[in-house]
Amino acid sequence: MGAWATLVCRETDKSVEEVIAGLQAAGSKTGFIIHNEDKMEMANTFGGHGVEVAEDFDLHMVQICNPEKAAPSLQKNHERAALIPKFVTIFSQNGKTQVRMLRLEPALIEELIQDNDFAVSSAKNYDSIIALVDKALAA
């Protein structure tokens, strides 16, 4: 059996904020939204719980969602809920902005919840989100 998951990695000279703005712009054209805009900046999230982080800590965990697809999918099978959140992680490292996303492969999804339709549609959603990231970086 091949890999169950792939770590998608991108790097850019754009700032974290530029990448996020690019994701918002590209997503708005295809039905995707940033679901957690008020909580994606992890320094603020950790600080809100009394945890101190370095001043230059700029890790953002951006949850990408397509509500028009997610709602009916979850209504069809609640088991999908654990596998639906798609996070794009954006951070600075060595003078560059790094973008990461964990892509679950269809075989893993099928193995976990025995739902072939969802495994197939998830692959398409991952492809769409990766295309959004690439558009955000190219813009």
C-alpha positions in Angstrom: 0.0 0.0 0.0 1.2 3.5 -0.8 1.3 6.5 1.4 -1.8 7.1 3.5 -1.2 10.9 3.6 1.0 13.5 2.0 2.4 16.7 3.5 1.9 19.4 0.8 4.7 21.9 1.1 5.1 25.3 -0.5 7.4 28.2 0.0 7.2 31.9 -1.0 8.7 35.3 -0.6 5.2 36.7 0.2 4.3 37.6 3.7 2.0 35.4 5.8 -0.6 38.1 5.5 -0.3 38.2 1.7 -0.7 34.5 1.5 -3.8 34.6 3.7 -5.3 37.4 1.6 -4.6 35.5 -1.5 -6.3 32.4 -0.1 -9.4 34.5 0.7 -9.5 36.1 -2.8 -9.0 32.8 -4.6 -11.5 31.0 -2.4 -14.2 33.6 -2.8 -14.3 32.7 -6.5 -14.9 29.0 -5.9 -17.1 28.8 -2.8 -14.3 28.3 -0.2 -14.0 30.5 2.9 -11.7 30.9 5.7 -13.8 29.4 8.5 -11.7 30.5 11.5 -10.5 34.0 10.6 -10.8 35.2 14.2 -8.9 32.3 15.7 -6.2 31.4 13.0 -3.4 33.4 14.5 -2.0 31.0 17.0 0.0 33.6 19.0 -3.4 35.2 19.9 -5.0 31.9 20.6 -2.2 30.7 22.9 -2.0 34.2 24.5 -5.8 34.1 25.2 -5.1 31.0 27.3 -2.2 32.6 29.2 0.5 30.9 27.3 3.4 33.1 26.2 5.1 32.7 22.8 8.0 34.4 21.2 7.3 37.9 19.9 8.0 36.8 16.3 5.8 33.7 16.5 3.6 34.0 13.4 2.0 30.6 12.9 -1.4 30.7 11.4 -3.7 27.7 11.2 -6.2 28.5 8.5 -9.3 26.4 8.2 -10.6 26.2 4.6 -14.3 25.3 4.2 -16.8 25.1 1.4 -20.1 25.4 3.4 -22.3 24.5 0.4 -20.5 21.1 0.1 -19.7 20.5 3.7 -23.3 20.8 5.1 -24.9 18.2 2.8 -21.9 15.9 3.2 -22.2 15.9 6.9 -25.9 15.5 6.8 -25.4 12.4 4.7 -22.8 10.8 7.1 -21.8 12.2 10.5 -18.7 9.9 10.4 -17.2 12.4 7.9 -17.0 15.2 10.4 -13.6 14.1 11.8 -12.1 14.1 8.3 -13.7 17.3 6.9 -11.6 20.1 8.5 -8.9 21.2 6.1 -6.2 23.3 7.6 -3.6 25.2 5.7 -0.7 26.1 8.1 1.2 29.3 7.2 4.4 30.4 9.0 7.7 32.2 8.6 10.9 30.2 8.6 14.4 31.2 7.4 13.2 34.4 5.8 10.5 32.7 3.7 6.8 32.0 4.2 6.1 28.3 4.5 2.7 26.7 3.6 1.8 23.2 4.7 -1.3 21.1 4.4 -1.9 17.4 5.3 -3.6 15.6 2.4 -5.3 12.4 3.4 -5.3 9.9 0.6 -8.6 8.2 -0.5 -7.5 4.8 0.6 -7.1 6.0 4.2 -10.4 7.7 4.2 -12.1 4.6 2.9 -10.3 2.5 5.5 -11.3 4.8 8.3 -15.0 5.2 7.6 -15.9 2.8 4.7 -17.3 5.6 2.6 -16.1 5.5 -0.9 -18.2 8.5 -2.1 -16.6 10.6 0.5 -13.1 9.3 -0.2 -13.5 10.3 -3.9 -15.0 13.7 -3.1 -12.3 14.5 -0.5 -9.6 13.9 -3.1 -11.3 16.5 -5.3 -11.6 18.9 -2.4 -7.9 18.5 -1.5 -7.0 19.1 -5.2 -9.2 22.3 -5.1 -7.6 23.6 -1.9 -4.1 22.9 -3.2 -5.0 24.8 -6.4 -6.2 27.7 -4.1 -2.8 27.7 -2.3 -1.0 27.7 -5.6 -3.1 30.6 -6.9 -2.6 32.6 -3.7 1.2 32.1 -4.1 1.2 33.0 -7.8 -1.0 36.1 -7.5 
